Structures are given as structure tokens and as C-alpha cells.
Amino acid sequence: MNDIIRHKIEHNLQRFFTSVKWVVFAIVVGIVVGSCGTAFYFGLSVVTDFRVKYPWLLYLLPLGGVAIVGMYHLLKDDNDTGTNLVISAIHSGDKLPFRMAPLIFVSTLITHLFGGSAGREGAALQMGGSIGNSIGRLFSFDEKDKHVMIMCGMSAAFSALFGTPMAAAIFSMEMISVGVMYYIALVPCVISSLIAHGIASYFNVTNEFFLIDRIPDFTVINAVKISILAILCALVSILFCVALHSFEWVYKKYFKNRYIRAFVGGCFVIAATLLVGDQTYNGTGMNIIENCIDGTVRPEAFLLKIFFTALTLGAGFKGGEIVPSFCIGAAFGCLFGNLTGFSPMLCTAVGMTSLFCGVTNCPITSLLISFELFGYDGMPYFLLAIPFSYMLSGYFGLYRSQRIVYSKYKTNYINKSTH
């Protein structure tokens, strides 16, 4: 009996110290990554403002691409796969080097300074995951615990940059393996996300929040309209994923040399910008989202943003795909609203989160983002649209390392990579 009692006490003490460990290290990750994410936010703001002030910087984009390739070669990271490497580090224990953090930080700033079409949150995931993994390695964590640290870092970075701590806490746990949630990381991810968000708020990082003036009544007719929008957003999300992967394949096929590939890709972006006539589709696309919230959008805006982003990232420029996906969804949703006469502002919001769900396969995160960005008044519309987009987007995704563990259509274990 005494042995049983002693064993239970030892077991409970072990649980207690493990819990304390995760709280302490989640705070550490939140502070470190939150600080880096805040610096990244202000760095992106500075280079974006500088590019807007001096539009001629666009013509240096090919040289910026060459500089990015040169940096990665200098630090012996020629085969960097970005966020895919972060995901595969959790799946299969692939090495996640610390140098990924400064490389993605600087290279994303270069991409934005010279007018590449890319996002920021995807880059932040790489930076946060790399820092989290490095902290775990510094303190000699085992492989499984380092995976939790990677997820902590990803949550902290996403939270600091986008100002959605609820969604950020869940995103890193949900995106790795579709159909499985890594609940072991729940407490650490929540703490690191909140700490990072607190640091970003302290330094006046602007949180994104869009007010929808009037939410239409949730009727059967309106439910059908929003369902149609969600179905179409699922198709557009497939188009975006296919475009990104196809452009990357074409670049690699016809331009074997990475330096030439980046230079030519930069020239293509310049040519596309000149054809459009302005730099609306360069950068993250937040300017387009703001216009869509006001109900104004060019009909072809979502297609052009897909094209510009695929041209940029496929050539080897660095940045994220998440804000461009929001931009594409917003533009398509606003277009749908204008064509059908059904609340363009609401359709913009639903389009943003539905398309994000389609490309990331993360319905819970998408729902939380919709609440944090647009409030809870439109809840029935988001609650209906996001599952449709998740189901009908199939097994496509931004990240090839993402695993679809369970089928979207049956309770079957499939464990396959996204297309």
C-alpha cells in the first residue's frame, strides 16, 4: 500500500513539475518571439512605407531576389522549404536550424521593400518555429518536447503580427495534421500567444479589426447565398494553391539556376505591375482588403492577386501566403456581394475567412479569426460558410508537408499529404 501511495505521489509531482515547465517556457517563448514578431511588424511597416514613397524601388526587385538567394547560399541553406520545413520538423523530426529565423526576417523585408507580392504571417510562422525549436534545443528538450516548443513559437509569432491570440493559439496545433489536434500543446500555445500579443500591444502594434456596419438577418435565403459564396471560395482556394505550386514548378523547370530564377521572377513582377498600371497588387494586399470592406473592388482583383503572389513566391522570394489569401478571399467575397446585391461587407468578411480555411484546412482557427476580426454578430454566417469551404476545398493546401490524417468525407484514416 505504501508503495502504491508513494508511486501516486511521485506521479502527481511529475505532472506538477511538467506543467510548471511548460508554463515557464511558454512565457519565455512568448517574450522572445513576441519581441521578434513586434520588431518584424515595424520593420515591414517601415519598408512598405518607404516603397510607397519611392515607387521606383520596384525596379530593384530582381536584384533583391538575387540578394535573397545569395544570403541563403552564404548560410548554407540553399534548399530551404520555408513553412513546409517547420511542419515536417514536427512530423518527422527534420532539423530546424536557428538561422531560419534571421534569414526569413531579412529576406521578407527585402521582398516587401522592392515590391514583391507576399504576406507576413507565413514568414512569422517560420521565424517563431525556428526560435521555439532553438530554445528547446538549448535546454536539451527531447524531440517531442521540441515539437511543442515549435508550436509555441508559431502561435506567438502569429499572435504578435496579426493580433488574433485565440486563433493563433489554435492555429499551430490544428494546421500540422488535419483531423488531429495536438492538445498537449494547448496550455503552452495559449500562454505564448497571449504573452506575445501583450508585448505587441504594449508597443502599439495595430490589431486588425474590421467593423461590419449592418449584418443582414439570418434567413433561409441569406443562408443559401452565403453557402454559395463558401462553395465558390473553396474553388478559388484550390485555384490559389494550384497556382502557387504550378508557378514554382515552372520556374524550377525552365530556370535551373536559383539566381537566374529569382532575377527573372523579379522582372516578371515588374512587367505585370507595369501592365496593371500601379502597385495595388504588390505587397501584402492589406490595401485591397480595406477597399473591399468599403464595398469597392475591381472584378479581376482576386485573380490578379493570385497571379502576382504566385509570380513572386514561385521565383524564390520570401514571405507568407496567409495575408494574400485573406486579400484574395476579400476581393472575391466583395465581388460576389456586389454582383448579387447581398451585403458586400459581410461577403468580404466571409470570403476572407472561408478562403483562409480552404488553403490552410483549419476550420476552427478560421472561425476564431472571424470572431476576432469581425466580432460575433455575423456568427451564423461564418459558422455556415467555413465548414462548406473546408469540406469542398478537398485535399489541397498551401503547405505540402501538411498531413490530412482523417478524410474530410468519411471517418477514415488516410494520412496523406496535401496537393
Contacts in CASP RR format, 6 or more apart in sequence:
PFRMAT RR
TARGET T0000
AUTHOR 0000-0000-0000
METHOD contacts of the structure
MODEL  1
MNDIIRHKIEHNLQRFFTSVKWVVFAIVVGIVVGSCGTAFYFGLSVVTDF
RVKYPWLLYLLPLGGVAIVGMYHLLKDDNDTGTNLVISAIHSGDKLPFRM
APLIFVSTLITHLFGGSAGREGAALQMGGSIGNSIGRLFSFDEKDKHVMI
MCGMSAAFSALFGTPMAAAIFSMEMISVGVMYYIALVPCVISSLIAHGIA
SYFNVTNEFFLIDRIPDFTVINAVKISILAILCALVSILFCVALHSFEWV
YKKYFKNRYIRAFVGGCFVIAATLLVGDQTYNGTGMNIIENCIDGTVRPE
AFLLKIFFTALTLGAGFKGGEIVPSFCIGAAFGCLFGNLTGFSPMLCTAV
GMTSLFCGVTNCPITSLLISFELFGYDGMPYFLLAIPFSYMLSGYFGLYR
SQRIVYSKYKTNYINKSTH
19 187 0 8 1.000
22 148 0 8 1.000
22 187 0 8 1.000
22 188 0 8 1.000
22 191 0 8 1.000
23 187 0 8 1.000
23 188 0 8 1.000
23 191 0 8 1.000
25 135 0 8 1.000
25 136 0 8 1.000
25 139 0 8 1.000
25 149 0 8 1.000
25 152 0 8 1.000
25 188 0 8 1.000
26 152 0 8 1.000
26 187 0 8 1.000
26 188 0 8 1.000
26 189 0 8 1.000
26 190 0 8 1.000
26 191 0 8 1.000
26 192 0 8 1.000
26 195 0 8 1.000
27 191 0 8 1.000
27 192 0 8 1.000
27 195 0 8 1.000
28 135 0 8 1.000
29 131 0 8 1.000
29 132 0 8 1.000
29 135 0 8 1.000
29 149 0 8 1.000
29 152 0 8 1.000
29 153 0 8 1.000
29 156 0 8 1.000
29 188 0 8 1.000
29 192 0 8 1.000
29 195 0 8 1.000
30 152 0 8 1.000
30 153 0 8 1.000
30 156 0 8 1.000
30 191 0 8 1.000
30 192 0 8 1.000
30 193 0 8 1.000
30 195 0 8 1.000
30 196 0 8 1.000
30 199 0 8 1.000
31 195 0 8 1.000
31 196 0 8 1.000
31 199 0 8 1.000
32 131 0 8 1.000
32 132 0 8 1.000
32 135 0 8 1.000
33 127 0 8 1.000
33 128 0 8 1.000
33 129 0 8 1.000
33 131 0 8 1.000
33 132 0 8 1.000
33 152 0 8 1.000
33 153 0 8 1.000
33 156 0 8 1.000
33 157 0 8 1.000
33 160 0 8 1.000
33 192 0 8 1.000
33 196 0 8 1.000
34 156 0 8 1.000
34 157 0 8 1.000
34 159 0 8 1.000
34 160 0 8 1.000
34 195 0 8 1.000
34 196 0 8 1.000
34 199 0 8 1.000
34 200 0 8 1.000
35 199 0 8 1.000
36 101 0 8 1.000
36 105 0 8 1.000
36 127 0 8 1.000
36 128 0 8 1.000
36 131 0 8 1.000
36 157 0 8 1.000
36 160 0 8 1.000
37 124 0 8 1.000
37 127 0 8 1.000
37 128 0 8 1.000
37 156 0 8 1.000
37 157 0 8 1.000
37 160 0 8 1.000
37 161 0 8 1.000
37 196 0 8 1.000
37 200 0 8 1.000
38 160 0 8 1.000
38 199 0 8 1.000
38 200 0 8 1.000
38 203 0 8 1.000
38 205 0 8 1.000
40 105 0 8 1.000
40 108 0 8 1.000
40 120 0 8 1.000
40 123 0 8 1.000
40 124 0 8 1.000
40 127 0 8 1.000
40 157 0 8 1.000
40 160 0 8 1.000
40 161 0 8 1.000
41 120 0 8 1.000
41 160 0 8 1.000
41 161 0 8 1.000
41 200 0 8 1.000
41 205 0 8 1.000
42 203 0 8 1.000
42 205 0 8 1.000
43 109 0 8 1.000
44 108 0 8 1.000
44 109 0 8 1.000
44 112 0 8 1.000
44 120 0 8 1.000
44 284 0 8 1.000
47 109 0 8 1.000
47 112 0 8 1.000
47 113 0 8 1.000
48 112 0 8 1.000
48 283 0 8 1.000
48 284 0 8 1.000
50 57 0 8 1.000
50 113 0 8 1.000
51 57 0 8 1.000
51 58 0 8 1.000
51 112 0 8 1.000
51 113 0 8 1.000
51 114 0 8 1.000
51 115 0 8 1.000
51 279 0 8 1.000
51 282 0 8 1.000
52 279 0 8 1.000
55 279 0 8 1.000
57 113 0 8 1.000
57 114 0 8 1.000
57 115 0 8 1.000
58 114 0 8 1.000
58 115 0 8 1.000
58 269 0 8 1.000
58 270 0 8 1.000
58 273 0 8 1.000
58 279 0 8 1.000
58 282 0 8 1.000
59 270 0 8 1.000
60 114 0 8 1.000
61 114 0 8 1.000
61 115 0 8 1.000
61 116 0 8 1.000
61 266 0 8 1.000
61 267 0 8 1.000
61 269 0 8 1.000
61 270 0 8 1.000
62 262 0 8 1.000
62 263 0 8 1.000
62 264 0 8 1.000
62 265 0 8 1.000
62 266 0 8 1.000
62 267 0 8 1.000
62 270 0 8 1.000
63 114 0 8 1.000
63 263 0 8 1.000
64 110 0 8 1.000
64 111 0 8 1.000
64 114 0 8 1.000
64 262 0 8 1.000
65 110 0 8 1.000
65 111 0 8 1.000
65 114 0 8 1.000
65 262 0 8 1.000
65 263 0 8 1.000
65 266 0 8 1.000
65 315 0 8 1.000
65 316 0 8 1.000
65 317 0 8 1.000
66 259 0 8 1.000
66 262 0 8 1.000
66 263 0 8 1.000
67 110 0 8 1.000
68 107 0 8 1.000
68 110 0 8 1.000
68 111 0 8 1.000
68 262 0 8 1.000
68 316 0 8 1.000
68 317 0 8 1.000
68 318 0 8 1.000
69 258 0 8 1.000
69 259 0 8 1.000
69 261 0 8 1.000
69 262 0 8 1.000
69 316 0 8 1.000
70 259 0 8 1.000
71 103 0 8 1.000
71 106 0 8 1.000
71 107 0 8 1.000
72 78 0 8 1.000
72 80 0 8 1.000
72 103 0 8 1.000
72 107 0 8 1.000
73 258 0 8 1.000
75 99 0 8 1.000
75 103 0 8 1.000
77 97 0 8 1.000
77 99 0 8 1.000
77 100 0 8 1.000
77 103 0 8 1.000
78 258 0 8 1.000
80 100 0 8 1.000
80 103 0 8 1.000
81 88 0 8 1.000
81 401 0 8 1.000
82 100 0 8 1.000
82 104 0 8 1.000
82 126 0 8 1.000
83 122 0 8 1.000
83 125 0 8 1.000
83 126 0 8 1.000
83 320 0 8 1.000
83 398 0 8 1.000
83 399 0 8 1.000
83 401 0 8 1.000
84 399 0 8 1.000
84 400 0 8 1.000
84 401 0 8 1.000
85 94 0 8 1.000
85 96 0 8 1.000
85 100 0 8 1.000
85 126 0 8 1.000
85 401 0 8 1.000
86 96 0 8 1.000
86 125 0 8 1.000
86 126 0 8 1.000
86 129 0 8 1.000
86 130 0 8 1.000
86 150 0 8 1.000
86 154 0 8 1.000
87 175 0 8 1.000
87 176 0 8 1.000
87 399 0 8 1.000
87 401 0 8 1.000
87 402 0 8 1.000
88 94 0 8 1.000
88 401 0 8 1.000
89 95 0 8 1.000
89 96 0 8 1.000
89 133 0 8 1.000
89 147 0 8 1.000
89 150 0 8 1.000
90 147 0 8 1.000
90 150 0 8 1.000
90 151 0 8 1.000
90 176 0 8 1.000
91 176 0 8 1.000
91 177 0 8 1.000
91 401 0 8 1.000
91 403 0 8 1.000
93 143 0 8 1.000
93 147 0 8 1.000
96 129 0 8 1.000
96 130 0 8 1.000
96 133 0 8 1.000
96 150 0 8 1.000
97 130 0 8 1.000
98 130 0 8 1.000
98 131 0 8 1.000
98 133 0 8 1.000
98 134 0 8 1.000
99 130 0 8 1.000
100 126 0 8 1.000
100 127 0 8 1.000
100 129 0 8 1.000
100 130 0 8 1.000
101 126 0 8 1.000
101 127 0 8 1.000
101 128 0 8 1.000
101 129 0 8 1.000
101 130 0 8 1.000
101 131 0 8 1.000
101 134 0 8 1.000
103 318 0 8 1.000
104 123 0 8 1.000
104 126 0 8 1.000
104 127 0 8 1.000
104 130 0 8 1.000
104 318 0 8 1.000
104 319 0 8 1.000
105 123 0 8 1.000
105 127 0 8 1.000
107 317 0 8 1.000
107 318 0 8 1.000
107 319 0 8 1.000
108 118 0 8 1.000
108 119 0 8 1.000
108 120 0 8 1.000
108 123 0 8 1.000
108 318 0 8 1.000
108 319 0 8 1.000
108 320 0 8 1.000
110 318 0 8 1.000
111 118 0 8 1.000
111 312 0 8 1.000
111 317 0 8 1.000
111 318 0 8 1.000
111 319 0 8 1.000
112 118 0 8 1.000
112 283 0 8 1.000
112 284 0 8 1.000
115 269 0 8 1.000
115 279 0 8 1.000
115 282 0 8 1.000
115 283 0 8 1.000
116 266 0 8 1.000
116 269 0 8 1.000
116 282 0 8 1.000
116 283 0 8 1.000
116 308 0 8 1.000
116 312 0 8 1.000
116 317 0 8 1.000
117 269 0 8 1.000
117 281 0 8 1.000
117 282 0 8 1.000
117 283 0 8 1.000
117 285 0 8 1.000
117 305 0 8 1.000
117 308 0 8 1.000
117 309 0 8 1.000
117 311 0 8 1.000
117 312 0 8 1.000
117 313 0 8 1.000
117 324 0 8 1.000
118 283 0 8 1.000
118 284 0 8 1.000
118 309 0 8 1.000
118 312 0 8 1.000
118 313 0 8 1.000
118 317 0 8 1.000
118 318 0 8 1.000
118 319 0 8 1.000
118 320 0 8 1.000
118 321 0 8 1.000
118 324 0 8 1.000
119 283 0 8 1.000
119 284 0 8 1.000
119 285 0 8 1.000
119 319 0 8 1.000
119 320 0 8 1.000
119 321 0 8 1.000
119 322 0 8 1.000
119 323 0 8 1.000
119 324 0 8 1.000
120 161 0 8 1.000
120 284 0 8 1.000
120 319 0 8 1.000
120 320 0 8 1.000
120 322 0 8 1.000
120 323 0 8 1.000
121 157 0 8 1.000
121 158 0 8 1.000
121 161 0 8 1.000
121 162 0 8 1.000
121 320 0 8 1.000
121 322 0 8 1.000
121 323 0 8 1.000
122 319 0 8 1.000
122 320 0 8 1.000
122 321 0 8 1.000
122 322 0 8 1.000
123 318 0 8 1.000
123 319 0 8 1.000
123 320 0 8 1.000
124 157 0 8 1.000
124 158 0 8 1.000
124 160 0 8 1.000
124 161 0 8 1.000
125 154 0 8 1.000
125 157 0 8 1.000
125 158 0 8 1.000
125 172 0 8 1.000
127 157 0 8 1.000
128 150 0 8 1.000
128 153 0 8 1.000
128 154 0 8 1.000
128 156 0 8 1.000
128 157 0 8 1.000
129 149 0 8 1.000
129 150 0 8 1.000
129 151 0 8 1.000
129 153 0 8 1.000
129 154 0 8 1.000
129 157 0 8 1.000
131 153 0 8 1.000
131 157 0 8 1.000
132 149 0 8 1.000
132 150 0 8 1.000
132 152 0 8 1.000
132 153 0 8 1.000
133 146 0 8 1.000
133 149 0 8 1.000
133 150 0 8 1.000
135 149 0 8 1.000
136 145 0 8 1.000
136 146 0 8 1.000
136 149 0 8 1.000
137 146 0 8 1.000
141 149 0 8 1.000
147 182 0 8 1.000
147 185 0 8 1.000
148 182 0 8 1.000
148 184 0 8 1.000
148 185 0 8 1.000
148 188 0 8 1.000
149 188 0 8 1.000
150 172 0 8 1.000
151 172 0 8 1.000
151 173 0 8 1.000
151 176 0 8 1.000
151 182 0 8 1.000
151 185 0 8 1.000
151 188 0 8 1.000
151 189 0 8 1.000
152 172 0 8 1.000
152 185 0 8 1.000
152 188 0 8 1.000
152 189 0 8 1.000
152 192 0 8 1.000
153 172 0 8 1.000
153 192 0 8 1.000
154 171 0 8 1.000
154 172 0 8 1.000
155 168 0 8 1.000
155 169 0 8 1.000
155 171 0 8 1.000
155 172 0 8 1.000
155 189 0 8 1.000
155 190 0 8 1.000
155 192 0 8 1.000
155 193 0 8 1.000
155 196 0 8 1.000
156 168 0 8 1.000
156 192 0 8 1.000
156 193 0 8 1.000
156 195 0 8 1.000
156 196 0 8 1.000
157 196 0 8 1.000
158 164 0 8 1.000
158 167 0 8 1.000
158 168 0 8 1.000
158 171 0 8 1.000
158 172 0 8 1.000
158 193 0 8 1.000
159 165 0 8 1.000
159 168 0 8 1.000
159 169 0 8 1.000
159 192 0 8 1.000
159 193 0 8 1.000
159 194 0 8 1.000
159 196 0 8 1.000
159 197 0 8 1.000
159 200 0 8 1.000
160 196 0 8 1.000
160 197 0 8 1.000
160 199 0 8 1.000
160 200 0 8 1.000
160 205 0 8 1.000
161 200 0 8 1.000
161 205 0 8 1.000
162 168 0 8 1.000
162 208 0 8 1.000
163 197 0 8 1.000
163 200 0 8 1.000
163 205 0 8 1.000
163 207 0 8 1.000
163 208 0 8 1.000
163 372 0 8 1.000
164 207 0 8 1.000
164 208 0 8 1.000
164 368 0 8 1.000
164 369 0 8 1.000
164 372 0 8 1.000
164 373 0 8 1.000
165 193 0 8 1.000
165 194 0 8 1.000
165 196 0 8 1.000
165 197 0 8 1.000
165 372 0 8 1.000
166 193 0 8 1.000
166 368 0 8 1.000
166 371 0 8 1.000
166 372 0 8 1.000
167 365 0 8 1.000
167 366 0 8 1.000
167 368 0 8 1.000
167 369 0 8 1.000
167 372 0 8 1.000
168 189 0 8 1.000
168 193 0 8 1.000
168 196 0 8 1.000
168 197 0 8 1.000
169 186 0 8 1.000
169 189 0 8 1.000
169 190 0 8 1.000
169 193 0 8 1.000
169 194 0 8 1.000
170 189 0 8 1.000
170 362 0 8 1.000
170 364 0 8 1.000
170 365 0 8 1.000
170 368 0 8 1.000
171 360 0 8 1.000
171 362 0 8 1.000
171 365 0 8 1.000
172 185 0 8 1.000
172 189 0 8 1.000
173 181 0 8 1.000
173 182 0 8 1.000
173 183 0 8 1.000
173 185 0 8 1.000
173 186 0 8 1.000
173 189 0 8 1.000
174 181 0 8 1.000
174 362 0 8 1.000
174 364 0 8 1.000
174 365 0 8 1.000
175 360 0 8 1.000
175 361 0 8 1.000
175 362 0 8 1.000
175 365 0 8 1.000
175 399 0 8 1.000
175 402 0 8 1.000
176 182 0 8 1.000
176 402 0 8 1.000
176 403 0 8 1.000
177 402 0 8 1.000
177 403 0 8 1.000
177 405 0 8 1.000
178 361 0 8 1.000
178 362 0 8 1.000
178 402 0 8 1.000
178 403 0 8 1.000
178 404 0 8 1.000
178 405 0 8 1.000
178 406 0 8 1.000
178 408 0 8 1.000
178 418 0 8 1.000
179 404 0 8 1.000
179 405 0 8 1.000
179 406 0 8 1.000
180 405 0 8 1.000
180 406 0 8 1.000
201 207 0 8 1.000
208 373 0 8 1.000
209 372 0 8 1.000
209 373 0 8 1.000
209 374 0 8 1.000
209 375 0 8 1.000
210 289 0 8 1.000
210 293 0 8 1.000
210 349 0 8 1.000
210 373 0 8 1.000
210 374 0 8 1.000
211 374 0 8 1.000
212 343 0 8 1.000
212 345 0 8 1.000
212 346 0 8 1.000
212 349 0 8 1.000
212 374 0 8 1.000
212 377 0 8 1.000
212 378 0 8 1.000
213 345 0 8 1.000
214 343 0 8 1.000
214 345 0 8 1.000
215 343 0 8 1.000
215 346 0 8 1.000
215 377 0 8 1.000
215 378 0 8 1.000
215 381 0 8 1.000
216 222 0 8 1.000
216 342 0 8 1.000
216 343 0 8 1.000
216 346 0 8 1.000
218 380 0 8 1.000
218 381 0 8 1.000
222 342 0 8 1.000
222 381 0 8 1.000
223 380 0 8 1.000
223 384 0 8 1.000
225 340 0 8 1.000
225 342 0 8 1.000
226 346 0 8 1.000
226 347 0 8 1.000
226 350 0 8 1.000
226 381 0 8 1.000
226 384 0 8 1.000
226 385 0 8 1.000
227 384 0 8 1.000
227 385 0 8 1.000
227 388 0 8 1.000
229 333 0 8 1.000
229 336 0 8 1.000
229 337 0 8 1.000
229 347 0 8 1.000
229 350 0 8 1.000
229 351 0 8 1.000
229 354 0 8 1.000
229 385 0 8 1.000
230 350 0 8 1.000
230 351 0 8 1.000
230 354 0 8 1.000
230 384 0 8 1.000
230 385 0 8 1.000
230 386 0 8 1.000
230 388 0 8 1.000
230 389 0 8 1.000
230 392 0 8 1.000
231 388 0 8 1.000
231 389 0 8 1.000
231 392 0 8 1.000
232 332 0 8 1.000
232 336 0 8 1.000
233 329 0 8 1.000
233 332 0 8 1.000
233 333 0 8 1.000
233 350 0 8 1.000
233 351 0 8 1.000
233 354 0 8 1.000
233 355 0 8 1.000
233 358 0 8 1.000
233 385 0 8 1.000
233 389 0 8 1.000
234 354 0 8 1.000
234 358 0 8 1.000
234 388 0 8 1.000
234 389 0 8 1.000
234 390 0 8 1.000
234 391 0 8 1.000
234 392 0 8 1.000
234 393 0 8 1.000
234 394 0 8 1.000
235 392 0 8 1.000
236 302 0 8 1.000
236 328 0 8 1.000
236 329 0 8 1.000
236 332 0 8 1.000
236 355 0 8 1.000
237 325 0 8 1.000
237 354 0 8 1.000
237 355 0 8 1.000
237 357 0 8 1.000
237 358 0 8 1.000
237 359 0 8 1.000
237 389 0 8 1.000
237 393 0 8 1.000
237 396 0 8 1.000
237 397 0 8 1.000
238 358 0 8 1.000
238 393 0 8 1.000
238 394 0 8 1.000
238 396 0 8 1.000
239 306 0 8 1.000
240 306 0 8 1.000
240 309 0 8 1.000
240 325 0 8 1.000
240 328 0 8 1.000
240 355 0 8 1.000
240 359 0 8 1.000
241 359 0 8 1.000
241 396 0 8 1.000
241 397 0 8 1.000
241 398 0 8 1.000
241 418 0 8 1.000
241 419 0 8 1.000
242 396 0 8 1.000
242 419 0 8 1.000
243 306 0 8 1.000
243 307 0 8 1.000
243 309 0 8 1.000
243 310 0 8 1.000
244 309 0 8 1.000
244 310 0 8 1.000
244 313 0 8 1.000
244 314 0 8 1.000
244 321 0 8 1.000
244 398 0 8 1.000
245 400 0 8 1.000
245 419 0 8 1.000
246 310 0 8 1.000
247 310 0 8 1.000
247 311 0 8 1.000
247 313 0 8 1.000
247 314 0 8 1.000
247 315 0 8 1.000
248 310 0 8 1.000
248 313 0 8 1.000
248 314 0 8 1.000
248 316 0 8 1.000
251 261 0 8 1.000
251 264 0 8 1.000
251 265 0 8 1.000
251 314 0 8 1.000
251 315 0 8 1.000
251 316 0 8 1.000
252 261 0 8 1.000
255 261 0 8 1.000
255 264 0 8 1.000
258 316 0 8 1.000
261 315 0 8 1.000
261 316 0 8 1.000
262 315 0 8 1.000
262 316 0 8 1.000
262 317 0 8 1.000
264 315 0 8 1.000
265 311 0 8 1.000
265 312 0 8 1.000
265 314 0 8 1.000
265 315 0 8 1.000
265 317 0 8 1.000
266 311 0 8 1.000
266 312 0 8 1.000
266 315 0 8 1.000
266 317 0 8 1.000
268 311 0 8 1.000
268 315 0 8 1.000
269 282 0 8 1.000
269 308 0 8 1.000
269 311 0 8 1.000
269 312 0 8 1.000
269 315 0 8 1.000
272 281 0 8 1.000
272 307 0 8 1.000
272 308 0 8 1.000
272 311 0 8 1.000
273 279 0 8 1.000
273 281 0 8 1.000
273 282 0 8 1.000
273 308 0 8 1.000
276 304 0 8 1.000
280 287 0 8 1.000
280 288 0 8 1.000
280 301 0 8 1.000
281 288 0 8 1.000
281 301 0 8 1.000
281 304 0 8 1.000
281 305 0 8 1.000
281 307 0 8 1.000
281 308 0 8 1.000
282 308 0 8 1.000
284 323 0 8 1.000
284 324 0 8 1.000
284 327 0 8 1.000
285 305 0 8 1.000
285 323 0 8 1.000
285 324 0 8 1.000
285 327 0 8 1.000
286 323 0 8 1.000
286 327 0 8 1.000
288 297 0 8 1.000
288 301 0 8 1.000
288 305 0 8 1.000
288 327 0 8 1.000
288 330 0 8 1.000
288 331 0 8 1.000
289 326 0 8 1.000
289 327 0 8 1.000
289 330 0 8 1.000
289 348 0 8 1.000
289 352 0 8 1.000
291 297 0 8 1.000
292 330 0 8 1.000
292 331 0 8 1.000
292 333 0 8 1.000
292 334 0 8 1.000
292 344 0 8 1.000
292 348 0 8 1.000
293 330 0 8 1.000
293 345 0 8 1.000
293 348 0 8 1.000
293 349 0 8 1.000
294 345 0 8 1.000
295 334 0 8 1.000
295 338 0 8 1.000
295 344 0 8 1.000
295 345 0 8 1.000
295 348 0 8 1.000
296 334 0 8 1.000
297 330 0 8 1.000
297 331 0 8 1.000
297 334 0 8 1.000
297 335 0 8 1.000
297 338 0 8 1.000
298 304 0 8 1.000
298 331 0 8 1.000
299 335 0 8 1.000
301 331 0 8 1.000
301 335 0 8 1.000
302 328 0 8 1.000
302 329 0 8 1.000
302 331 0 8 1.000
302 332 0 8 1.000
302 335 0 8 1.000
305 324 0 8 1.000
305 327 0 8 1.000
305 328 0 8 1.000
305 331 0 8 1.000
306 328 0 8 1.000
309 321 0 8 1.000
309 324 0 8 1.000
309 328 0 8 1.000
313 319 0 8 1.000
313 320 0 8 1.000
313 321 0 8 1.000
321 359 0 8 1.000
321 398 0 8 1.000
322 356 0 8 1.000
322 360 0 8 1.000
322 398 0 8 1.000
325 355 0 8 1.000
325 356 0 8 1.000
325 359 0 8 1.000
325 360 0 8 1.000
325 398 0 8 1.000
326 352 0 8 1.000
326 355 0 8 1.000
326 356 0 8 1.000
328 355 0 8 1.000
329 348 0 8 1.000
329 351 0 8 1.000
329 352 0 8 1.000
329 354 0 8 1.000
329 355 0 8 1.000
329 356 0 8 1.000
330 348 0 8 1.000
330 349 0 8 1.000
330 351 0 8 1.000
330 352 0 8 1.000
332 351 0 8 1.000
332 355 0 8 1.000
333 344 0 8 1.000
333 347 0 8 1.000
333 348 0 8 1.000
333 350 0 8 1.000
333 351 0 8 1.000
333 352 0 8 1.000
334 344 0 8 1.000
334 345 0 8 1.000
334 347 0 8 1.000
334 348 0 8 1.000
336 342 0 8 1.000
336 347 0 8 1.000
336 351 0 8 1.000
337 343 0 8 1.000
337 344 0 8 1.000
337 347 0 8 1.000
337 348 0 8 1.000
338 344 0 8 1.000
340 347 0 8 1.000
346 378 0 8 1.000
346 381 0 8 1.000
349 370 0 8 1.000
349 373 0 8 1.000
349 374 0 8 1.000
349 378 0 8 1.000
349 382 0 8 1.000
350 370 0 8 1.000
350 381 0 8 1.000
350 382 0 8 1.000
350 385 0 8 1.000
351 385 0 8 1.000
352 370 0 8 1.000
352 373 0 8 1.000
353 366 0 8 1.000
353 367 0 8 1.000
353 369 0 8 1.000
353 370 0 8 1.000
353 373 0 8 1.000
353 382 0 8 1.000
353 385 0 8 1.000
353 386 0 8 1.000
354 366 0 8 1.000
354 385 0 8 1.000
354 386 0 8 1.000
354 388 0 8 1.000
354 389 0 8 1.000
355 389 0 8 1.000
356 362 0 8 1.000
356 366 0 8 1.000
356 369 0 8 1.000
357 363 0 8 1.000
357 365 0 8 1.000
357 366 0 8 1.000
357 386 0 8 1.000
357 389 0 8 1.000
357 390 0 8 1.000
357 393 0 8 1.000
358 389 0 8 1.000
358 390 0 8 1.000
358 393 0 8 1.000
358 396 0 8 1.000
358 397 0 8 1.000
359 393 0 8 1.000
359 396 0 8 1.000
359 397 0 8 1.000
359 398 0 8 1.000
360 366 0 8 1.000
360 397 0 8 1.000
360 398 0 8 1.000
361 390 0 8 1.000
361 393 0 8 1.000
361 397 0 8 1.000
361 402 0 8 1.000
361 404 0 8 1.000
361 418 0 8 1.000
363 386 0 8 1.000
363 387 0 8 1.000
363 390 0 8 1.000
366 382 0 8 1.000
366 386 0 8 1.000
366 389 0 8 1.000
366 390 0 8 1.000
367 382 0 8 1.000
367 383 0 8 1.000
367 386 0 8 1.000
370 378 0 8 1.000
370 382 0 8 1.000
370 386 0 8 1.000
371 379 0 8 1.000
371 382 0 8 1.000
374 382 0 8 1.000
390 408 0 8 1.000
391 408 0 8 1.000
391 409 0 8 1.000
394 408 0 8 1.000
395 404 0 8 1.000
395 408 0 8 1.000
395 416 0 8 1.000
395 418 0 8 1.000
395 419 0 8 1.000
396 418 0 8 1.000
396 419 0 8 1.000
397 418 0 8 1.000
397 419 0 8 1.000
398 418 0 8 1.000
399 418 0 8 1.000
400 417 0 8 1.000
400 418 0 8 1.000
400 419 0 8 1.000
401 417 0 8 1.000
402 417 0 8 1.000
402 418 0 8 1.000
403 415 0 8 1.000
403 416 0 8 1.000
403 417 0 8 1.000
403 418 0 8 1.000
404 414 0 8 1.000
404 415 0 8 1.000
404 416 0 8 1.000
404 417 0 8 1.000
404 418 0 8 1.000
405 413 0 8 1.000
405 414 0 8 1.000
405 415 0 8 1.000
406 412 0 8 1.000
406 413 0 8 1.000
406 414 0 8 1.000
407 413 0 8 1.000
407 414 0 8 1.000
END
